[in-house]
Amino acid sequence: MSADSHRPPVLFNILDKAVNWMLFLLMAGMVVVIAAQVWYRFVMNDPLDWSEEMGRYLFVWISFMGAAAGVRYQMHLGIDIIEKLVSPAVYRFVVLLANLVIQVFLLVIIYWGFKILGVIRFQTSPSMGISMVYPYMAVPVGSFFMFINSLRISWATLTGRPLDRKLVL
């Protein structure tokens, strides 16, 4: 089999890069916001009203998008341990079963996550005055990416072609 046959489809490369760059930008944004908060609070003695709230919302997005990247790069500590303890056939079964449970759970989270957006669409955040849809959207969006990546792992396990764990930017 050629090396090209083990390359992921272009769409998945774009997805991986988009998630990784989004994480980078979210983290950079959070560093800037928190640094500004510290500067204004302790140096200027005039704290920003919105910075703590913005930092919290960025952290929520980082958490869910980071979880999606964690699923993609198979950062499951428990699964790695099982791989060393059981035969390859049992390990494949465990991976498929674990991903099936994860996928069902994520579908529930995605469904209710989008449903809740309709309920809170008129709520605004206390300090920034933005719609609460934006911070809450991290849950279904991050869960959607986790679901896609879990399906990719299941397919790779079924076909015997594991996903490359190399970070793509």
Backbone bond lengths (Angstrom), bond angles and torsions (degrees), N, CA, C in turn:
res aa  C-N    CA-C-N  psi(-1)  N-CA   C-N-CA  omega(-1)  CA-C   N-CA-C  phi
1 M - - - 1.440 - - 1.529 108.71 -
2 S 1.305 118.36 138.18 1.455 121.72 -177.55 1.524 110.90 -78.80
3 A 1.323 114.99 163.76 1.467 119.87 178.71 1.520 110.71 -65.66
4 D 1.359 116.95 -29.70 1.462 120.28 -179.95 1.516 112.35 -64.30
5 S 1.323 117.65 -30.49 1.462 119.47 -178.10 1.519 112.32 -71.08
6 H 1.344 117.53 -15.54 1.458 120.70 178.17 1.524 112.43 -96.17
7 R 1.318 117.22 -2.97 1.457 120.14 177.77 1.519 109.87 -74.52
8 P 1.344 116.15 139.44 1.465 117.95 176.68 1.525 110.22 -70.90
9 P 1.327 117.33 153.58 1.471 119.58 176.39 1.529 111.03 -56.81
10 V 1.303 115.73 152.68 1.462 122.00 -177.32 1.526 111.02 -56.05
11 L 1.318 117.34 -38.77 1.472 120.65 179.98 1.528 111.02 -58.68
12 F 1.321 117.56 -40.06 1.464 120.53 179.56 1.525 111.22 -71.09
13 N 1.327 117.66 -34.98 1.471 120.00 174.62 1.522 110.36 -61.98
14 I 1.321 116.42 -42.78 1.463 121.07 178.44 1.525 109.98 -64.18
15 L 1.323 117.04 -43.28 1.463 121.80 178.52 1.528 110.50 -60.07
16 D 1.323 116.92 -48.16 1.468 120.82 -180.00 1.518 111.28 -60.23
17 K 1.329 116.11 -45.41 1.460 120.24 -179.97 1.526 110.90 -64.31
18 A 1.331 116.88 -41.47 1.465 120.71 -179.45 1.528 110.87 -62.64
19 V 1.319 117.09 -45.14 1.468 120.47 179.28 1.526 110.08 -63.82
20 N 1.321 117.27 -44.99 1.468 120.38 -178.76 1.521 112.01 -64.92
21 W 1.334 117.17 -42.22 1.458 119.95 178.12 1.528 111.26 -68.47
22 M 1.323 116.39 -36.96 1.462 119.39 177.40 1.532 109.65 -62.15
23 L 1.324 116.00 -42.74 1.469 119.70 176.84 1.525 111.14 -60.85
24 F 1.314 116.19 -44.14 1.470 120.53 178.78 1.529 110.42 -58.75
25 L 1.327 116.41 -48.66 1.468 120.18 -177.85 1.525 111.89 -66.54
26 L 1.329 116.86 -39.47 1.464 119.98 177.32 1.527 110.93 -62.50
27 M 1.325 116.27 -44.22 1.471 119.69 -179.86 1.522 111.23 -67.53
28 A 1.332 116.84 -41.28 1.469 119.57 177.38 1.520 109.86 -62.36
29 G 1.325 116.72 -42.81 1.460 120.62 177.57 1.517 111.95 -61.02
30 M 1.321 116.36 -41.50 1.458 119.79 179.91 1.530 111.27 -65.80
31 V 1.328 116.87 -40.42 1.472 120.30 177.36 1.528 110.05 -60.79
32 V 1.323 116.98 -44.94 1.463 120.85 -179.43 1.525 110.49 -63.93
33 V 1.320 117.44 -45.37 1.471 121.28 -178.01 1.530 110.75 -64.46
34 I 1.328 117.04 -45.76 1.469 119.88 -178.66 1.527 110.53 -68.83
35 A 1.331 117.41 -38.02 1.471 119.98 176.43 1.529 110.45 -62.87
36 A 1.322 116.77 -41.60 1.469 120.38 177.40 1.527 109.98 -63.59
37 Q 1.313 116.12 -39.62 1.471 120.01 179.20 1.535 110.21 -61.24
38 V 1.317 115.81 -46.99 1.471 119.97 179.89 1.532 110.02 -63.50
39 W 1.321 117.25 -45.86 1.464 121.31 -179.92 1.532 111.49 -57.89
40 Y 1.328 115.63 -50.98 1.463 118.91 -176.87 1.526 112.19 -68.99
41 R 1.328 116.92 -34.67 1.467 119.21 -177.96 1.533 111.70 -73.62
42 F 1.330 117.51 -46.00 1.457 120.02 -170.85 1.525 114.10 -100.07
43 V 1.305 118.29 -27.66 1.467 120.04 -179.82 1.527 110.28 -95.06
44 M 1.319 116.43 -49.99 1.461 120.07 -177.83 1.533 112.33 -84.57
45 N 1.322 116.44 -13.84 1.470 122.85 -178.23 1.532 111.80 55.97
46 D 1.339 114.73 35.14 1.468 121.65 179.97 1.535 107.68 -144.69
47 P 1.335 117.71 81.24 1.477 119.75 -172.89 1.527 113.00 -61.90
48 L 1.317 114.46 147.47 1.464 121.03 176.13 1.537 108.50 -76.35
49 D 1.308 116.45 138.02 1.465 120.51 -178.77 1.523 112.70 -72.56
50 W 1.295 117.36 -31.62 1.453 122.60 -169.19 1.519 115.11 -100.27
51 S 1.334 118.51 -14.71 1.464 121.03 -168.39 1.533 113.59 -67.05
52 E 1.309 118.62 -39.09 1.464 120.19 179.75 1.525 110.87 -65.47
53 E 1.318 115.98 -41.72 1.468 120.57 178.32 1.532 110.88 -65.08
54 M 1.319 117.17 -44.17 1.459 120.93 178.90 1.526 110.51 -62.78
55 G 1.326 117.09 -43.15 1.458 120.78 177.49 1.521 111.80 -59.46
56 R 1.327 116.63 -40.62 1.469 121.50 179.18 1.525 110.56 -65.07
57 Y 1.321 118.20 -43.74 1.471 121.04 -179.94 1.530 111.34 -67.60
58 L 1.320 116.87 -38.83 1.463 120.15 176.09 1.527 110.28 -62.96
59 F 1.332 116.44 -38.87 1.458 120.48 179.63 1.532 111.18 -64.59
60 V 1.326 117.29 -38.29 1.468 120.57 177.12 1.525 109.75 -62.29
61 W 1.323 116.98 -45.96 1.467 120.40 177.97 1.525 111.86 -62.76
62 I 1.330 116.22 -41.82 1.470 120.25 177.67 1.522 110.28 -60.96
63 S 1.316 117.13 -41.00 1.465 121.07 -179.07 1.520 111.77 -61.86
64 F 1.324 117.48 -47.65 1.464 119.95 -177.18 1.525 112.51 -74.24
65 M 1.323 117.65 -39.18 1.460 119.08 177.77 1.529 110.37 -72.31
66 G 1.321 116.70 -33.45 1.459 120.54 174.85 1.516 111.46 -65.24
67 A 1.330 116.63 -36.92 1.465 120.20 176.23 1.524 110.24 -64.83
68 A 1.334 116.50 -38.32 1.473 119.87 177.54 1.528 110.19 -63.50
69 A 1.323 116.86 -42.15 1.471 120.05 177.18 1.529 110.11 -66.67
70 G 1.315 116.86 -37.62 1.462 120.52 177.79 1.517 112.39 -61.78
71 V 1.330 116.23 -39.74 1.470 119.95 176.06 1.526 108.79 -65.51
72 R 1.309 117.35 -44.97 1.471 121.55 -178.14 1.526 111.99 -58.66
73 Y 1.335 115.86 -44.56 1.459 120.23 -176.43 1.524 112.50 -92.80
74 Q 1.331 115.29 11.21 1.467 123.27 173.39 1.518 112.00 53.28
75 M 1.298 114.85 57.08 1.458 121.35 -178.13 1.530 111.52 -91.92
76 H 1.322 117.62 36.38 1.465 122.61 -179.99 1.519 108.80 -87.58
77 L 1.291 117.28 107.35 1.451 121.46 -178.43 1.526 111.20 -59.45
78 G 1.325 117.34 -44.44 1.465 121.08 -178.12 1.512 113.05 -63.52
79 I 1.312 117.75 -39.55 1.461 121.48 180.00 1.527 110.20 -65.58
80 D 1.328 117.35 -38.49 1.459 120.36 178.35 1.529 111.34 -62.04
81 I 1.307 116.70 -39.63 1.464 120.88 179.59 1.524 110.07 -66.11
82 I 1.329 116.46 -42.92 1.473 120.28 -179.78 1.524 110.58 -61.45
83 E 1.327 117.22 -37.56 1.466 121.23 -179.66 1.529 111.54 -57.85
84 K 1.309 116.49 -34.64 1.457 120.70 -179.03 1.531 112.74 -80.38
85 L 1.336 116.80 -17.95 1.464 120.53 -173.70 1.531 114.91 -98.89
86 V 1.333 117.80 -21.31 1.469 120.00 -173.29 1.530 110.64 -123.85
87 S 1.324 114.74 170.51 1.461 120.50 178.70 1.535 110.16 -69.67
88 P 1.337 117.63 160.60 1.470 120.41 179.01 1.533 113.19 -58.09
89 A 1.330 118.09 -37.83 1.467 120.70 -179.57 1.529 110.78 -66.48
90 V 1.313 116.96 -43.59 1.468 120.98 178.25 1.523 109.84 -65.96
91 Y 1.318 116.10 -40.51 1.457 119.81 179.18 1.529 111.09 -61.16
92 R 1.344 117.46 -45.11 1.467 120.89 177.71 1.525 110.57 -58.07
93 F 1.332 116.86 -43.76 1.463 121.07 178.59 1.533 110.70 -61.21
94 V 1.322 116.77 -44.81 1.466 121.02 -179.86 1.529 110.48 -62.33
95 V 1.331 116.77 -43.73 1.467 120.75 179.40 1.533 110.26 -61.85
96 L 1.327 116.60 -45.28 1.466 120.23 -179.86 1.526 111.33 -64.64
97 L 1.321 116.74 -43.21 1.467 120.42 179.44 1.526 110.84 -64.95
98 A 1.324 116.44 -45.66 1.468 120.10 179.26 1.525 110.90 -60.85
99 N 1.330 116.74 -42.58 1.463 119.60 179.65 1.517 112.14 -68.59
100 L 1.314 117.86 -33.62 1.460 120.10 176.04 1.529 110.87 -63.38
101 V 1.310 116.64 -44.94 1.469 120.76 177.64 1.528 109.71 -62.19
102 I 1.322 116.42 -44.97 1.467 121.47 178.62 1.534 110.27 -59.71
103 Q 1.326 117.44 -44.33 1.463 121.37 -177.78 1.524 111.88 -64.28
104 V 1.313 116.94 -42.08 1.476 119.96 177.92 1.522 109.32 -62.21
105 F 1.319 116.54 -47.02 1.463 121.13 179.01 1.531 110.64 -59.21
106 L 1.327 116.81 -45.46 1.464 120.43 -178.54 1.525 112.08 -65.38
107 L 1.327 117.63 -36.44 1.469 119.63 176.64 1.525 110.98 -61.62
108 V 1.317 116.57 -39.21 1.478 120.76 177.22 1.527 109.26 -64.64
109 I 1.327 116.98 -45.42 1.472 121.05 -179.97 1.528 110.90 -63.21
110 I 1.327 116.69 -42.75 1.472 120.24 179.22 1.528 110.17 -62.13
111 Y 1.329 116.38 -48.13 1.469 120.41 -178.86 1.529 110.99 -58.27
112 W 1.334 116.44 -54.05 1.465 119.81 -177.32 1.520 111.81 -72.04
113 G 1.324 117.08 -28.82 1.461 119.80 177.36 1.517 111.91 -63.90
114 F 1.338 116.24 -44.04 1.466 118.77 177.30 1.530 111.03 -72.03
115 K 1.306 117.06 -34.54 1.470 120.75 178.84 1.535 110.89 -62.53
116 I 1.328 116.61 -41.35 1.467 120.00 -178.79 1.532 111.74 -67.37
117 L 1.337 117.23 -25.97 1.460 119.94 178.83 1.527 111.12 -60.71
118 G 1.328 116.08 -35.89 1.459 119.55 177.44 1.516 112.53 -66.90
119 V 1.308 116.48 -31.48 1.466 121.36 -178.91 1.529 111.11 -74.34
120 I 1.319 117.22 -38.91 1.469 120.11 -173.45 1.527 113.46 -100.54
121 R 1.317 117.45 9.66 1.467 119.45 -173.36 1.527 114.07 -62.70
122 F 1.313 117.41 -20.72 1.464 119.19 -179.90 1.528 112.72 -98.75
123 Q 1.335 117.22 -3.64 1.466 120.25 176.63 1.519 109.43 -78.13
124 T 1.312 115.23 143.87 1.464 119.61 176.17 1.520 109.18 -119.85
125 S 1.312 114.84 154.01 1.466 119.79 179.74 1.524 109.22 -72.74
126 P 1.326 116.65 148.28 1.466 119.69 -174.46 1.531 114.74 -63.36
127 S 1.328 117.90 -44.30 1.473 119.81 -173.77 1.516 113.65 -91.76
128 M 1.323 116.59 -41.53 1.469 119.50 -174.68 1.520 112.65 -92.09
129 G 1.318 117.89 -22.02 1.458 121.00 179.70 1.522 114.31 73.71
130 I 1.342 117.54 18.46 1.464 120.34 178.00 1.523 109.42 -88.77
131 S 1.304 115.71 160.23 1.459 120.18 176.87 1.525 109.36 -63.64
132 M 1.326 116.46 138.22 1.464 121.19 179.34 1.523 111.81 -71.84
133 V 1.333 116.73 -4.72 1.467 120.10 174.78 1.528 109.93 -60.02
134 Y 1.335 117.15 -38.81 1.467 120.45 -175.83 1.532 113.13 -63.41
135 P 1.323 119.62 -50.08 1.466 117.12 176.96 1.530 112.59 -67.89
136 Y 1.326 117.74 -39.57 1.465 120.78 -178.39 1.527 112.39 -68.38
137 M 1.314 117.10 -25.68 1.460 121.15 -178.21 1.533 111.85 -64.52
138 A 1.314 117.16 -18.67 1.469 120.86 178.34 1.526 111.14 -58.99
139 V 1.324 117.28 -33.65 1.469 120.86 -176.57 1.529 111.59 -66.70
140 P 1.327 120.16 -58.45 1.465 117.43 -179.20 1.526 113.89 -70.02
141 V 1.333 118.05 -33.64 1.461 120.00 -179.68 1.530 110.20 -67.57
142 G 1.322 117.59 -49.33 1.457 120.85 177.16 1.515 111.87 -61.22
143 S 1.327 116.92 -39.62 1.470 120.96 178.46 1.523 111.39 -66.41
144 F 1.321 117.25 -35.74 1.462 120.73 176.70 1.526 110.55 -61.96
145 F 1.335 117.05 -46.19 1.465 120.19 178.45 1.529 111.04 -65.03
146 M 1.348 116.90 -37.23 1.464 119.40 175.56 1.525 110.32 -62.12
147 F 1.330 116.81 -41.73 1.463 121.79 -179.77 1.526 110.53 -61.91
148 I 1.320 117.18 -48.41 1.471 121.43 178.67 1.528 110.14 -57.93
149 N 1.319 116.41 -45.58 1.465 119.62 -178.49 1.525 111.76 -68.75
150 S 1.308 117.53 -33.75 1.462 120.53 175.92 1.530 110.75 -66.31
151 L 1.334 116.81 -39.80 1.470 120.16 174.77 1.526 110.84 -62.08
152 R 1.310 117.06 -40.15 1.469 121.08 178.50 1.522 111.25 -61.64
153 I 1.318 116.08 -42.13 1.469 120.04 178.86 1.521 110.27 -65.83
154 S 1.330 116.84 -41.62 1.468 120.19 178.46 1.528 110.16 -60.89
155 W 1.314 116.79 -45.86 1.467 120.72 -179.67 1.532 110.61 -63.71
156 A 1.315 116.11 -43.59 1.472 120.09 179.04 1.527 110.57 -62.50
157 T 1.310 117.02 -37.31 1.470 121.23 178.68 1.521 110.25 -68.28
158 L 1.326 116.72 -43.27 1.470 120.57 179.60 1.521 112.33 -64.09
159 T 1.319 116.08 -39.09 1.469 119.81 -176.61 1.525 112.78 -88.27
160 G 1.330 116.87 -5.86 1.463 119.87 179.67 1.517 113.95 73.86
161 R 1.340 116.56 20.19 1.465 121.37 178.90 1.527 108.80 -120.47
162 P 1.341 116.45 88.18 1.468 119.43 -175.95 1.520 112.33 -61.67
163 L 1.326 114.82 149.79 1.461 120.48 177.49 1.522 109.73 -71.20
164 D 1.313 115.03 143.35 1.453 121.04 176.55 1.527 107.64 -69.64
165 R 1.299 116.64 132.19 1.469 120.65 -179.56 1.525 112.87 -91.18
166 K 1.317 116.47 7.63 1.460 121.48 179.86 1.524 109.49 -72.93
167 L 1.318 116.73 131.34 1.444 122.59 179.98 1.521 110.21 -67.79
168 V 1.332 117.00 132.49 1.466 121.35 177.08 1.516 110.34 -111.77
169 L 1.338 114.48 134.53 1.470 120.17 176.76 1.495 110.41 -126.05
